[in-house]
């Protein structure tokens, strides 16, 4: 009986150690609500996958030349990511938070859609001299911005253990590279005159080739 226990205990210890090297997390970030899985391969390296979904349509009130303008930004995208993390101060497995909390993360994200739509309309009838134009007559401006669907990314982060538990708080900040944004534009009514500004708008946003990567998640050690 004593011999059996002597052989069995190391198995329990090894199994427990293996399980503590796996983490699942859920949180919110710049790509929407996110869920992730991470496996710690050794004291320095971990790998993982994540998924997120971003669906927004905020309305932004603006005032242009004294007139109230309604601006709307809309995007809906499902994103999957694969990443590798380097823990420069790692001295144990993933349970060694005091030494293994900081990480550098890099990888690739893939989106099913890379389109952003921006539209502008006047909120009230527009007065031009003695004439008053209805919102239907003034029309609208619609701008579609498209970026690449495969996004390399790089980030820095920190995982802080919640005392005496398997839970941890994970924060991460970095950048996605989404390439050159390309504009398509169409207008209606009086605002159709703005179509001539497409080339200028394209030039203005050509330098915006990065998208912020921000995540705050709650992790659980399996």
C-alpha positions as CSV (number, residue, x, y, z in Angstrom):
1,X,0.0,0.0,0.0
2,X,2.8,2.4,0.9
3,X,4.6,1.5,-2.4
4,X,1.4,2.3,-4.4
5,X,1.1,5.7,-2.7
6,X,4.7,6.5,-3.4
7,X,4.2,5.9,-7.1
8,X,0.9,7.7,-7.2
9,X,1.8,11.0,-5.6
10,X,4.2,12.2,-8.3
11,X,1.5,11.6,-10.9
12,X,-0.9,13.9,-9.0
13,X,1.8,16.6,-8.6
14,X,2.7,16.4,-12.3
15,X,-1.0,16.6,-13.4
16,X,-1.6,19.6,-11.1
17,X,1.5,21.4,-12.5
18,X,0.3,20.7,-16.1
19,X,-3.2,22.1,-15.3
20,X,-1.9,25.3,-13.8
21,X,-0.1,26.1,-17.1
22,X,-3.4,26.7,-18.9
23,X,-5.5,29.9,-18.6
24,X,-8.9,31.0,-20.0
25,X,-9.9,34.7,-19.9
26,X,-12.8,36.9,-20.8
27,X,-12.9,40.7,-21.1
28,X,-13.4,43.8,-23.2
29,X,-11.1,45.6,-25.6
30,X,-10.8,47.8,-28.7
31,X,-11.9,44.8,-30.8
32,X,-15.0,44.3,-28.7
33,X,-15.8,41.6,-26.1
34,X,-13.0,39.0,-26.2
35,X,-12.4,35.4,-25.0
36,X,-9.0,33.8,-25.0
37,X,-7.1,30.6,-24.2
38,X,-3.4,30.5,-23.3
39,X,-1.0,27.6,-22.7
40,X,2.3,28.2,-20.9
41,X,5.0,26.1,-22.7
42,X,7.9,26.9,-20.4
43,X,9.1,29.7,-18.1
44,X,9.6,32.1,-21.0
45,X,7.1,31.2,-23.7
46,X,3.3,30.9,-23.9
47,X,0.9,30.6,-26.9
48,X,-2.8,31.1,-27.3
49,X,-5.8,32.0,-29.4
50,X,-8.6,34.5,-28.9
51,X,-11.9,35.6,-30.5
52,X,-13.8,38.9,-30.4
53,X,-16.8,40.6,-31.9
54,X,-17.1,44.3,-32.5
55,X,-20.5,45.8,-33.5
56,X,-20.9,49.5,-32.9
57,X,-23.0,52.4,-34.3
58,X,-22.4,55.5,-32.3
59,X,-23.9,58.8,-33.2
60,X,-21.7,61.9,-32.9
61,X,-23.2,65.4,-32.8
62,X,-21.1,68.0,-34.6
63,X,-21.4,71.7,-35.4
64,X,-20.0,72.7,-38.8
65,X,-20.2,76.4,-39.9
66,X,-22.8,76.9,-37.2
67,X,-25.1,74.1,-38.3
68,X,-25.9,70.9,-36.4
69,X,-24.6,67.8,-38.1
70,X,-25.2,64.2,-37.2
71,X,-22.3,61.9,-37.7
72,X,-22.6,58.1,-37.5
73,X,-19.8,55.5,-37.4
74,X,-20.7,51.9,-38.0
75,X,-18.7,48.7,-38.2
76,X,-19.4,45.0,-37.5
77,X,-16.6,42.5,-37.5
78,X,-15.7,39.1,-36.1
79,X,-12.0,38.6,-35.3
80,X,-9.9,35.6,-34.5
81,X,-6.3,35.8,-33.3
82,X,-3.3,33.6,-32.7
83,X,-0.5,34.9,-30.5
84,X,2.8,34.0,-28.8
85,X,4.0,35.6,-25.6
86,X,7.4,36.1,-24.3
87,X,7.8,36.5,-20.5
88,X,11.2,38.2,-20.0
89,X,11.2,37.8,-16.2
90,X,9.7,34.3,-16.1
91,X,11.4,32.0,-13.6
92,X,8.8,29.4,-13.0
93,X,5.7,28.2,-14.8
94,X,2.6,30.4,-15.2
95,X,1.8,30.3,-11.4
96,X,4.9,32.4,-10.7
97,X,3.1,35.7,-11.1
98,X,5.5,37.8,-9.2
99,X,8.2,37.0,-11.7
100,X,6.1,36.0,-14.7
101,X,3.5,38.8,-14.9
102,X,5.1,41.0,-17.6
103,X,4.8,39.8,-21.2
104,X,5.5,40.9,-24.8
105,X,2.9,39.5,-27.2
106,X,2.8,39.3,-31.0
107,X,0.7,37.5,-33.6
108,X,-1.8,37.7,-36.4
109,X,-5.5,38.6,-36.3
110,X,-8.0,37.8,-39.1
111,X,-11.3,39.7,-39.6
112,X,-14.3,38.6,-41.6
113,X,-14.9,42.3,-42.4
114,X,-12.6,45.3,-42.5
115,X,-15.1,48.0,-43.5
116,X,-16.0,51.2,-41.5
117,X,-18.9,53.4,-42.6
118,X,-19.1,57.1,-41.7
119,X,-22.1,59.1,-42.7
120,X,-23.1,62.8,-42.2
121,X,-26.4,64.5,-42.4
122,X,-27.8,67.9,-41.2
123,X,-30.1,67.6,-38.2
124,X,-32.2,70.6,-39.2
125,X,-33.3,72.3,-42.4
126,X,-30.5,74.3,-43.9
127,X,-30.9,78.0,-44.6
128,X,-29.0,79.3,-47.7
129,X,-29.7,83.0,-48.1
130,X,-33.4,83.4,-48.4
131,X,-34.0,79.7,-49.1
132,X,-34.6,76.9,-46.7
133,X,-33.6,73.4,-47.7
134,X,-35.1,70.3,-46.1
135,X,-32.9,67.5,-44.8
136,X,-33.9,65.5,-47.9
137,X,-32.7,68.3,-50.1
138,X,-29.4,68.8,-48.3
139,X,-28.8,65.0,-48.5
140,X,-26.0,63.1,-46.9
141,X,-22.4,62.1,-47.2
142,X,-21.4,58.4,-46.9
143,X,-17.8,57.3,-46.6
144,X,-16.7,53.7,-46.6
145,X,-13.2,53.0,-45.3
146,X,-11.7,49.6,-46.0
147,X,-8.5,48.1,-44.5
148,X,-6.8,44.7,-44.8
149,X,-8.4,41.7,-43.1
150,X,-5.2,40.1,-41.8
151,X,-3.6,42.3,-39.1
152,X,-0.2,41.7,-37.5
153,X,0.0,43.0,-33.9
154,X,2.4,43.7,-31.1
155,X,1.6,44.5,-27.5
156,X,2.9,44.8,-23.9
157,X,0.9,43.4,-21.0
158,X,0.8,42.4,-17.4
159,X,-1.0,39.6,-15.5
160,X,-1.7,40.3,-11.9
161,X,-2.8,37.5,-9.6
162,X,-5.7,38.0,-7.3
163,X,-4.5,36.9,-3.9
164,X,-5.1,33.3,-2.8
165,X,-7.1,32.3,-5.9
166,X,-6.8,31.0,-9.4
167,X,-8.0,34.3,-10.8
168,X,-5.9,37.1,-12.3
169,X,-6.4,40.5,-13.9
170,X,-4.8,40.8,-17.4
171,X,-4.1,44.2,-19.1
172,X,-2.6,44.7,-22.5
173,X,-1.9,47.6,-24.8
174,X,-0.3,47.7,-28.3
175,X,-1.1,48.2,-32.0
176,X,-2.7,46.3,-34.9
177,X,-1.3,47.1,-38.4
178,X,-4.3,47.3,-40.8
179,X,-2.4,48.8,-43.8
180,X,-3.4,51.6,-46.0
181,X,-7.1,52.7,-45.5
182,X,-8.9,53.0,-48.8
183,X,-11.9,55.4,-49.2
184,X,-15.0,55.1,-51.3
185,X,-17.4,58.0,-51.1
186,X,-20.9,58.9,-52.3
187,X,-23.2,61.8,-51.5
188,X,-26.7,63.0,-52.3
189,X,-28.6,66.3,-52.5
190,X,-26.6,69.5,-52.1
191,X,-23.9,67.6,-50.3
192,X,-23.0,65.8,-53.5
193,X,-20.6,68.6,-54.1
194,X,-18.4,67.1,-51.4
195,X,-17.5,64.2,-53.7
196,X,-14.7,66.3,-55.1
197,X,-13.0,66.1,-51.6
198,X,-12.5,62.4,-51.8
199,X,-8.8,62.6,-52.9
200,X,-8.1,65.1,-50.1
201,X,-9.7,62.8,-47.5
202,X,-7.8,59.8,-48.9
203,X,-4.6,61.7,-48.5
204,X,-5.5,62.8,-45.0
205,X,-6.1,59.3,-43.7
206,X,-3.2,57.6,-45.6
207,X,-1.0,57.8,-42.5
208,X,-3.5,56.0,-40.2
209,X,-2.3,52.5,-40.8
210,X,-2.5,51.4,-37.2
211,X,-5.4,50.5,-34.9
212,X,-5.1,50.5,-31.1
213,X,-5.0,47.2,-29.3
214,X,-6.4,47.6,-25.8
215,X,-7.6,44.7,-23.6
216,X,-8.7,44.2,-20.0
217,X,-9.6,40.6,-19.0
218,X,-10.2,38.4,-16.1
219,X,-8.3,35.1,-16.3
220,X,-8.7,31.8,-14.6
221,X,-6.1,29.1,-14.1
222,X,-7.4,25.7,-15.0
